Structure formats: structure tokens, C-alpha cells
Amino acid sequence: MEKPEIWIEFAAELHLFVGASRRAGWSAVRTDGVSTLGHVVESLGVPLTEVGALRVGGVPVPTAHVPEAGERISVEAVTRPQQLPGPARFLLDVHLGTLARRLRLLGIDAAYENVDIGDPALAARSAAEQRVMLSRDRGLLHRRELWAGAYVYSHRPAEQLRDVLSRFAPPLAPWTRCTACNGTLRDTAKAEVRQQLRDGTERSYDVFAQCADCERVYWRGAHHSQLEAIVTAAVEEFGRV
């Protein structure tokens, strides 16, 4: 028995994930007649985390739809800003440490694994803590256990940050999180943290903050202008404070 043939078209934003032959409009796909549309799309290389509406003849259908022979299916990209079922909380894999620190700099809840704990453990943590899994690992984003996920399209930290802020539009609260551990910062008196300061720092600065979790101390040191530039650019462009 001949397998059903359907026609499928991917949005330009999804061409990164599919073969060259499927980037120029409609292409024919043979299905087994029982697999869901979600399974078919993933089998062609596109993680469902990156998929927005699925349409058959212009009519929206769910990922559970079973395609029939001759159907013409449009696969759209996620609409931005993407709505989440809960607060914008993130989990980043071992390759996205700089992005994690920049998200924390903006006050965004960004958990980060600085060792490779493996895809199953990352997916399980995403589900348990209801965090959006951010990764450039396409295989990880195919895992069914994920609460939510998003592919990070660039390898440049500045572009990665803009991508995440554009996609999820999280509220910004700069200078309120520890960039080292993701804990919350509180203002503290110099006398309370004096033992953690070098002589030059104690003499030169009067305003300090401390992480409530790891107790790391922060002040406006030599690198503050660079960090301020990152914060200012993000607030000017995405400004949900």
C-alpha cells in the first residue's frame, strides 16, 4: 500500500532546521498515515519549541492532527512575544554561561548548569521548576519532558540576549540578581562586608550590595561601565521594567 503524500511549507525563520530541498516553498512528504503532524514536523528537523501555528489549507490544526493524503500544511514560526503559561523563568545549558550572566544582570531568573549534566537531567529540571530551556542543542529541544524550550539562534552573547528579550519580553529589574548564582541582591552597609573587601576597594567605594544566597559582594568597580552599557541598551530597546 502506497504511503500518503502531503505537501508542507516552512516559514523562512525555520529554514535553519530543514534540508535545503525544503526551503523553497512547498515540498512533498511521504507519511505513514498514523503519525501526528507534530511528529512529522519534528522528523523533518524542526523542534516543536520553534513552531507557532500549523495550518491545513489555511485552517489551524493541533500538533495531534494526523495528516491525510493531499493536505497542504503550512508550518509557521513562533509569534513574538511568545506567551508562556507562567512567569518567564529560564534554564540554560553549559554552553550559555555568558547569556545566563547577562540575563541575571537584568534581573531575570536564569538558572544555569556550568557542567554538562546531560539532556535527560536538564529536561527533568525544566519540567520540575517550570523553566524555559534555552539551548543551541536541537536534540535537547526535541525532548518531550521539557516544560517549554527555545532555540538560541546566535553564538554571540549580545545577539543571544536580544533574541531572548525579543521572544519572551520578560520584565526587567537590573542590578537585583547575583550574576554568579542567580540569588537576589540586597543593599548592605560597608561595615557588614568589610572583611570581604580588599584595602583599595574599601577606601574607594561606599555603596555595596550582597547576594542573599551566596553572600557575594557587589560594588560599582572598574567594569561597571561595560555592564551599565548592556543594561542601558536592553532597557532602551525592551524597557519592561
TORKOL-4160 file (C-alpha; in steps of 0.2 Angstrom, whole numbers, padded with zeros to 4 digits, m for minus):
241
<pt num="1" X="0000" Y="0000" Z="0000"/>
<pt num="2" X="0007" Y="0017" Z="m0005"/>
<pt num="3" X="0010" Y="0029" Z="0009"/>
<pt num="4" X="0000" Y="0045" Z="0009"/>
<pt num="5" X="0009" Y="0060" Z="0002"/>
<pt num="6" X="0007" Y="0078" Z="0009"/>
<pt num="7" X="0013" Y="0095" Z="0005"/>
<pt num="8" X="0022" Y="0105" Z="0018"/>
<pt num="9" X="0029" Y="0123" Z="0018"/>
<pt num="10" X="0040" Y="0130" Z="0032"/>
<pt num="11" X="0041" Y="0148" Z="0037"/>
<pt num="12" X="0058" Y="0156" Z="0032"/>
<pt num="13" X="0063" Y="0158" Z="0051"/>
<pt num="14" X="0063" Y="0138" Z="0051"/>
<pt num="15" X="0074" Y="0135" Z="0036"/>
<pt num="16" X="0089" Y="0134" Z="0048"/>
<pt num="17" X="0082" Y="0117" Z="0054"/>
<pt num="18" X="0077" Y="0109" Z="0037"/>
<pt num="19" X="0086" Y="0102" Z="0022"/>
<pt num="20" X="0089" Y="0114" Z="0008"/>
<pt num="21" X="0076" Y="0105" Z="m0003"/>
<pt num="22" X="0063" Y="0111" Z="0009"/>
<pt num="23" X="0067" Y="0129" Z="0009"/>
<pt num="24" X="0060" Y="0134" Z="m0007"/>
<pt num="25" X="0041" Y="0133" Z="m0005"/>
<pt num="26" X="0030" Y="0118" Z="m0005"/>
<pt num="27" X="0039" Y="0101" Z="m0004"/>
<pt num="28" X="0031" Y="0083" Z="m0004"/>
<pt num="29" X="0032" Y="0072" Z="0011"/>
<pt num="30" X="0028" Y="0054" Z="0012"/>
<pt num="31" X="0019" Y="0049" Z="0029"/>
<pt num="32" X="0014" Y="0033" Z="0037"/>
<pt num="33" X="m0004" Y="0038" Z="0039"/>
<pt num="34" X="m0004" Y="0036" Z="0058"/>
<pt num="35" X="0009" Y="0048" Z="0064"/>
<pt num="36" X="0004" Y="0065" Z="0071"/>
<pt num="37" X="0008" Y="0082" Z="0062"/>
<pt num="38" X="0019" Y="0086" Z="0077"/>
<pt num="39" X="0029" Y="0070" Z="0074"/>
<pt num="40" X="0031" Y="0073" Z="0055"/>
<pt num="41" X="0037" Y="0091" Z="0058"/>
<pt num="42" X="0050" Y="0085" Z="0071"/>
<pt num="43" X="0055" Y="0071" Z="0060"/>
<pt num="44" X="0060" Y="0084" Z="0047"/>
<pt num="45" X="0071" Y="0093" Z="0059"/>
<pt num="46" X="0061" Y="0106" Z="0067"/>
<pt num="47" X="0059" Y="0106" Z="0086"/>
<pt num="48" X="0041" Y="0110" Z="0091"/>
<pt num="49" X="0048" Y="0123" Z="0103"/>
<pt num="50" X="0051" Y="0134" Z="0087"/>
<pt num="51" X="0034" Y="0131" Z="0079"/>
<pt num="52" X="0019" Y="0143" Z="0080"/>
<pt num="53" X="0003" Y="0139" Z="0071"/>
<pt num="54" X="0001" Y="0124" Z="0060"/>
<pt num="55" X="m0012" Y="0126" Z="0046"/>
<pt num="56" X="m0020" Y="0114" Z="0034"/>
<pt num="57" X="m0027" Y="0124" Z="0019"/>
<pt num="58" X="m0026" Y="0140" Z="0030"/>
<pt num="59" X="m0036" Y="0132" Z="0044"/>
<pt num="60" X="m0026" Y="0130" Z="0061"/>
<pt num="61" X="m0024" Y="0112" Z="0067"/>
<pt num="62" X="m0016" Y="0105" Z="0083"/>
<pt num="63" X="0000" Y="0095" Z="0083"/>
<pt num="64" X="m0010" Y="0080" Z="0086"/>
<pt num="65" X="m0018" Y="0081" Z="0069"/>
<pt num="66" X="m0015" Y="0066" Z="0058"/>
<pt num="67" X="m0011" Y="0072" Z="0040"/>
<pt num="68" X="m0021" Y="0065" Z="0026"/>
<pt num="69" X="m0015" Y="0062" Z="0008"/>
<pt num="70" X="m0015" Y="0078" Z="m0002"/>
<pt num="71" X="m0016" Y="0090" Z="0013"/>
<pt num="72" X="m0006" Y="0106" Z="0011"/>
<pt num="73" X="0002" Y="0111" Z="0028"/>
<pt num="74" X="0010" Y="0127" Z="0032"/>
<pt num="75" X="0022" Y="0127" Z="0047"/>
<pt num="76" X="0023" Y="0145" Z="0055"/>
<pt num="77" X="0037" Y="0151" Z="0067"/>
<pt num="78" X="0033" Y="0156" Z="0085"/>
<pt num="79" X="0024" Y="0173" Z="0086"/>
<pt num="80" X="0034" Y="0186" Z="0096"/>
<pt num="81" X="0032" Y="0190" Z="0110"/>
<pt num="82" X="0028" Y="0172" Z="0115"/>
<pt num="83" X="0016" Y="0169" Z="0128"/>
<pt num="84" X="0021" Y="0157" Z="0142"/>
<pt num="85" X="0009" Y="0149" Z="0154"/>
<pt num="86" X="0019" Y="0155" Z="0169"/>
<pt num="87" X="0032" Y="0168" Z="0174"/>
<pt num="88" X="0047" Y="0170" Z="0162"/>
<pt num="89" X="0060" Y="0159" Z="0171"/>
<pt num="90" X="0074" Y="0151" Z="0162"/>
<pt num="91" X="0086" Y="0136" Z="0162"/>
<pt num="92" X="0102" Y="0137" Z="0152"/>
<pt num="93" X="0114" Y="0123" Z="0147"/>
<pt num="94" X="0133" Y="0123" Z="0149"/>
<pt num="95" X="0137" Y="0132" Z="0133"/>
<pt num="96" X="0127" Y="0148" Z="0138"/>
<pt num="97" X="0136" Y="0155" Z="0153"/>
<pt num="98" X="0138" Y="0172" Z="0147"/>
<pt num="99" X="0120" Y="0174" Z="0142"/>
<pt num="100" X="0115" Y="0167" Z="0159"/>
<pt num="101" X="0125" Y="0181" Z="0167"/>
<pt num="102" X="0118" Y="0195" Z="0156"/>
<pt num="103" X="0100" Y="0189" Z="0160"/>
<pt num="104" X="0104" Y="0189" Z="0178"/>
<pt num="105" X="0111" Y="0207" Z="0176"/>
<pt num="106" X="0094" Y="0212" Z="0170"/>
<pt num="107" X="0086" Y="0204" Z="0185"/>
<pt num="108" X="0079" Y="0189" Z="0175"/>
<pt num="109" X="0078" Y="0172" Z="0184"/>
<pt num="110" X="0091" Y="0162" Z="0174"/>
<pt num="111" X="0096" Y="0145" Z="0181"/>
<pt num="112" X="0112" Y="0139" Z="0173"/>
<pt num="113" X="0122" Y="0122" Z="0173"/>
<pt num="114" X="0140" Y="0125" Z="0172"/>
<pt num="115" X="0144" Y="0107" Z="0170"/>
<pt num="116" X="0136" Y="0095" Z="0157"/>
<pt num="117" X="0123" Y="0085" Z="0167"/>
<pt num="118" X="0115" Y="0078" Z="0151"/>
<pt num="119" X="0100" Y="0081" Z="0142"/>
<pt num="120" X="0088" Y="0070" Z="0152"/>
<pt num="121" X="0093" Y="0079" Z="0168"/>
<pt num="122" X="0091" Y="0096" Z="0160"/>
<pt num="123" X="0074" Y="0092" Z="0153"/>
<pt num="124" X="0068" Y="0085" Z="0170"/>
<pt num="125" X="0074" Y="0101" Z="0179"/>
<pt num="126" X="0065" Y="0111" Z="0166"/>
<pt num="127" X="0049" Y="0102" Z="0170"/>
<pt num="128" X="0051" Y="0101" Z="0189"/>
<pt num="129" X="0054" Y="0120" Z="0190"/>
<pt num="130" X="0044" Y="0126" Z="0176"/>
<pt num="131" X="0058" Y="0134" Z="0167"/>
<pt num="132" X="0060" Y="0138" Z="0148"/>
<pt num="133" X="0075" Y="0128" Z="0142"/>
<pt num="134" X="0087" Y="0139" Z="0132"/>
<pt num="135" X="0099" Y="0129" Z="0121"/>
<pt num="136" X="0108" Y="0128" Z="0104"/>
<pt num="137" X="0106" Y="0109" Z="0106"/>
<pt num="138" X="0092" Y="0104" Z="0094"/>
<pt num="139" X="0092" Y="0087" Z="0101"/>
<pt num="140" X="0088" Y="0093" Z="0118"/>
<pt num="141" X="0074" Y="0104" Z="0112"/>
<pt num="142" X="0065" Y="0088" Z="0105"/>
<pt num="143" X="0063" Y="0080" Z="0122"/>
<pt num="144" X="0045" Y="0078" Z="0127"/>
<pt num="145" X="0049" Y="0081" Z="0146"/>
<pt num="146" X="0053" Y="0100" Z="0143"/>
<pt num="147" X="0041" Y="0112" Z="0151"/>
<pt num="148" X="0045" Y="0124" Z="0137"/>
<pt num="149" X="0060" Y="0127" Z="0127"/>
<pt num="150" X="0068" Y="0139" Z="0114"/>
<pt num="151" X="0082" Y="0138" Z="0102"/>
<pt num="152" X="0096" Y="0151" Z="0104"/>
<pt num="153" X="0099" Y="0156" Z="0086"/>
<pt num="154" X="0116" Y="0165" Z="0088"/>
<pt num="155" X="0133" Y="0161" Z="0095"/>
<pt num="156" X="0136" Y="0179" Z="0100"/>
<pt num="157" X="0131" Y="0184" Z="0118"/>
<pt num="158" X="0124" Y="0201" Z="0113"/>
<pt num="159" X="0113" Y="0194" Z="0099"/>
<pt num="160" X="0108" Y="0180" Z="0111"/>
<pt num="161" X="0102" Y="0192" Z="0124"/>
<pt num="162" X="0092" Y="0202" Z="0111"/>
<pt num="163" X="0084" Y="0186" Z="0104"/>
<pt num="164" X="0078" Y="0180" Z="0121"/>
<pt num="165" X="0072" Y="0198" Z="0126"/>
<pt num="166" X="0063" Y="0199" Z="0110"/>
<pt num="167" X="0055" Y="0182" Z="0111"/>
<pt num="168" X="0049" Y="0182" Z="0128"/>
<pt num="169" X="0048" Y="0201" Z="0133"/>
<pt num="170" X="0052" Y="0197" Z="0152"/>
<pt num="171" X="0050" Y="0211" Z="0164"/>
<pt num="172" X="0067" Y="0219" Z="0168"/>
<pt num="173" X="0074" Y="0223" Z="0185"/>
<pt num="174" X="0093" Y="0227" Z="0183"/>
<pt num="175" X="0105" Y="0225" Z="0197"/>
<pt num="176" X="0094" Y="0214" Z="0208"/>
<pt num="177" X="0101" Y="0197" Z="0205"/>
<pt num="178" X="0118" Y="0189" Z="0208"/>
<pt num="179" X="0127" Y="0186" Z="0192"/>
<pt num="180" X="0136" Y="0171" Z="0200"/>
<pt num="181" X="0122" Y="0161" Z="0207"/>
<pt num="182" X="0105" Y="0169" Z="0202"/>
<pt num="183" X="0101" Y="0174" Z="0220"/>
<pt num="184" X="0093" Y="0191" Z="0225"/>
<pt num="185" X="0104" Y="0206" Z="0230"/>
<pt num="186" X="0101" Y="0217" Z="0244"/>
<pt num="187" X="0109" Y="0234" Z="0249"/>
<pt num="188" X="0122" Y="0232" Z="0263"/>
<pt num="189" X="0132" Y="0243" Z="0273"/>
<pt num="190" X="0151" Y="0244" Z="0271"/>
<pt num="191" X="0154" Y="0239" Z="0289"/>
<pt num="192" X="0144" Y="0222" Z="0286"/>
<pt num="193" X="0155" Y="0217" Z="0272"/>
<pt num="194" X="0172" Y="0225" Z="0276"/>
<pt num="195" X="0180" Y="0208" Z="0280"/>
<pt num="196" X="0177" Y="0203" Z="0262"/>
<pt num="197" X="0184" Y="0219" Z="0254"/>
<pt num="198" X="0202" Y="0222" Z="0249"/>
<pt num="199" X="0210" Y="0238" Z="0256"/>
<pt num="200" X="0209" Y="0248" Z="0239"/>
<pt num="201" X="0190" Y="0243" Z="0237"/>
<pt num="202" X="0186" Y="0248" Z="0255"/>
<pt num="203" X="0194" Y="0265" Z="0253"/>
<pt num="204" X="0187" Y="0269" Z="0235"/>
<pt num="205" X="0169" Y="0263" Z="0237"/>
<pt num="206" X="0154" Y="0266" Z="0249"/>
<pt num="207" X="0139" Y="0258" Z="0240"/>
<pt num="208" X="0138" Y="0239" Z="0241"/>
<pt num="209" X="0126" Y="0225" Z="0238"/>
<pt num="210" X="0126" Y="0207" Z="0244"/>
<pt num="211" X="0119" Y="0191" Z="0237"/>
<pt num="212" X="0106" Y="0184" Z="0250"/>
<pt num="213" X="0111" Y="0166" Z="0244"/>
<pt num="214" X="0130" Y="0165" Z="0241"/>
<pt num="215" X="0135" Y="0181" Z="0250"/>
<pt num="216" X="0145" Y="0188" Z="0236"/>
<pt num="217" X="0148" Y="0207" Z="0237"/>
<pt num="218" X="0145" Y="0219" Z="0223"/>
<pt num="219" X="0150" Y="0237" Z="0220"/>
<pt num="220" X="0152" Y="0249" Z="0205"/>
<pt num="221" X="0170" Y="0244" Z="0201"/>
<pt num="222" X="0181" Y="0245" Z="0186"/>
<pt num="223" X="0170" Y="0235" Z="0174"/>
<pt num="224" X="0154" Y="0244" Z="0179"/>
<pt num="225" X="0153" Y="0255" Z="0164"/>
<pt num="226" X="0153" Y="0240" Z="0152"/>
<pt num="227" X="0139" Y="0232" Z="0162"/>
<pt num="228" X="0130" Y="0248" Z="0163"/>
<pt num="229" X="0130" Y="0249" Z="0144"/>
<pt num="230" X="0122" Y="0232" Z="0142"/>
<pt num="231" X="0109" Y="0237" Z="0154"/>
<pt num="232" X="0105" Y="0253" Z="0146"/>
<pt num="233" X="0104" Y="0246" Z="0129"/>
<pt num="234" X="0092" Y="0232" Z="0135"/>
<pt num="235" X="0081" Y="0244" Z="0144"/>
<pt num="236" X="0080" Y="0256" Z="0130"/>
<pt num="237" X="0075" Y="0243" Z="0117"/>
<pt num="238" X="0064" Y="0231" Z="0128"/>
<pt num="239" X="0061" Y="0243" Z="0143"/>
<pt num="240" X="0048" Y="0232" Z="0153"/>
<pt num="241" X="0054" Y="0237" Z="0170"/>
